[in-house]
Amino acid sequence: MSIRIFLVFSLFILGASLAAIAELPYGGWIQIPVLSLLWWRLDHQQSTSLIKKFALGLSFGIGYFVVGLWWLYISLHDVGGMNALLACMGVLLLSAYVALYFSLATLAIPLLKTNRLSGLFLASSWVLAEFLRGYIFTGFPWMGFAETQFNGPFAPIAPFFGGLACTFLVVWTSWEIYQLRKHVLSSALLIASVIVITQFASFFTFTKPTGEPISVRLIQGNFEQTLKFNPQAIGRQIDFYAGAITKEAANLIIIPETAFPWPLPNLPIGLVEYLQNFSNNSGSNVLLGLIGEVPGESGMQYSNRATGLSPNTAPYQYDKAHLVPFGEFIPPGFQWFVKAFHVPMSDFARGRLDQSPFTIARKGQEEIHAAITICYEDVFGGELASRIQQSDKPVNLLINMTNLAWFGESQASTQQLRLSQLRSLETGLPALRATNTGITAVLGSDGKVLQALPEFTQATLSTQVQAYSGKTPYVIWGNLPILGISCLLLLWGLIRHRRF
C-alpha cells in the first residue's frame, strides 16, 4: 500500500513540476524529457489494472493543473469573496476534471503497446483527448503542451497544422526519449530528424506585409478588480480612460476588456458621443471594452462587448462568443456555486461566431481589418482560424482585449501571452494585446514580442504596427489534418492490438 501511495504522490509531483517548467525561458524544450518520466513510471505498471492505471494518470494530471491553474483561487476567494475552503475545492475539482483527459490519453500505453509505432498511437490519443478538452462543455483547453512550444522545438509546425500538431510531436518525442533505453540509435536518429525537419519549416512564410504601418496606442489602466464593482471607483476608471483616449490621436486606440465596467445605457450621458466626436475630428479608430445589452428570451441581457468607433461611421460591435464557464455563463445545475461567488453580471449573452472583423479606416490608404477576441477566446485556435477563413473581409491583424486583474500577481498573464503568441504563429498575423494589468504587448506575425508594457503599471504603449495579408495552411485547413491523421493512427493501433 505504501508503495502505491508513493507512486501516486510521485506522479502528482511530476505533473506539478511539468507545469512549473512551462514558465521557464526554454520550458518547451525542458518539458519533453521530463514528460518521458511519466511514460517510464506508467509503462512499468504492467500488472496494474486499467482502473488503477487511469488513477495514476489522473494523479499526474491533477498535479499539473493544480499548479498551472492555482490563480483561479485568487478570483474565487480574493475577488469573488468565496469561502477559502470552497475556493480551494473549486480549483481542485476543475483540475481533476481537465486531468481526466490526460488520464484517458495515457490509457493508450497498455492498449496500443505493440511495436515501435506505439509513440505515434500515444501521441494520437493525446491529441484527440486535447481536442475534446477544448470542445466538451464549451471547452477548457488552457495549459496544454502546445503553447509552451512557442519556447520549444516544434513551434514552426504551428502555421501548417496548428497547436495540436505541436502537442502531437511533444508527446511522440517524449515517448522516443523513453525508448532510448531500448533503441538508442534509431530513437536518437528519429528525434534529431524530426526536430531538424521542423526547424526547416520555419523558412516558409504564408503572409506578407500590406500597406503602410499604422500608429497604435494601447492603454493599460491597472485598476484592481475589486474596484470594478465600486461605484465611485468606476467613475474614476471611466474618467481615466476617456482622458487617455482623447490625449493623442492615432490610427488605432484600444482600451482593455470591460474598461468601462457599466452597461452601455448606464454610462455617463454623452460619453460615447464625446468619444465619437474625437474619432471624427482626429481620424482615430477607437476600441472600447464595455458591457453591452442584447435582446434575450426574457428581456435584455448583458454581453461582454468591444465597441469600435471610426470616423463618421456607425459604431462597430463585437460580443464575446466563447464565454467562461461560471464567470460569464452559468452551466445548468450550478446556480449554487455562482451564488457563493459574489460577482455581479456573471451570466452574459453569447455572441455569434460569424461576427465581422473591425475595420480600421485610414485616410487615403487601404482599410485594415482586425479579428477581435476578448480574453479567454484567445485559447481557441481552431475557432479563430475558422473565423478568419470564413470572414467576409480579409483579416490583417489580431486584437485581444483582456482583463486579468481577476488573477492578481500570478502566472496567468504569461500563460495567456504564450497563447496569443501561438495564435499569431498559427495565423501568420501580428497581434495587439490591450490589458488592464498586463501583459499589454505588440506581437509580430511570428508571435515574437516586439514591445510590451511592464505589468501592474498605469501606462500607454504608443507604437506602429505593420498589418499583414494572406492565410496560413492552418487558417485554411484548421485542425482537420492533424485530427484526421490522429484518428487513422489510433484506429490502426486498435486494429493491431486486436490482432496480436
Beta strands, then each sheet from edge to edge (+ up, - down):
strand 1: 208-209
strand 2: 214-220
strand 3: 252-254
strand 4: 260-263
strand 5: 285-296
strand 6: 299-309
strand 7: 316-319
strand 8: 358-360
strand 9: 368-374
strand 10: 397-402
strand 11: 431-435
strand 12: 441-443
strand 13: 449-452
strand 14: 459-465
strand 15: 468-469
sheet 1: 1+ 15-
sheet 2: 4+ 5+ 3+ 2+ 14-
sheet 3: 4+ 5+ 6- 7+
sheet 4: 8+ 9- 10- 11- 12+ 13-
end
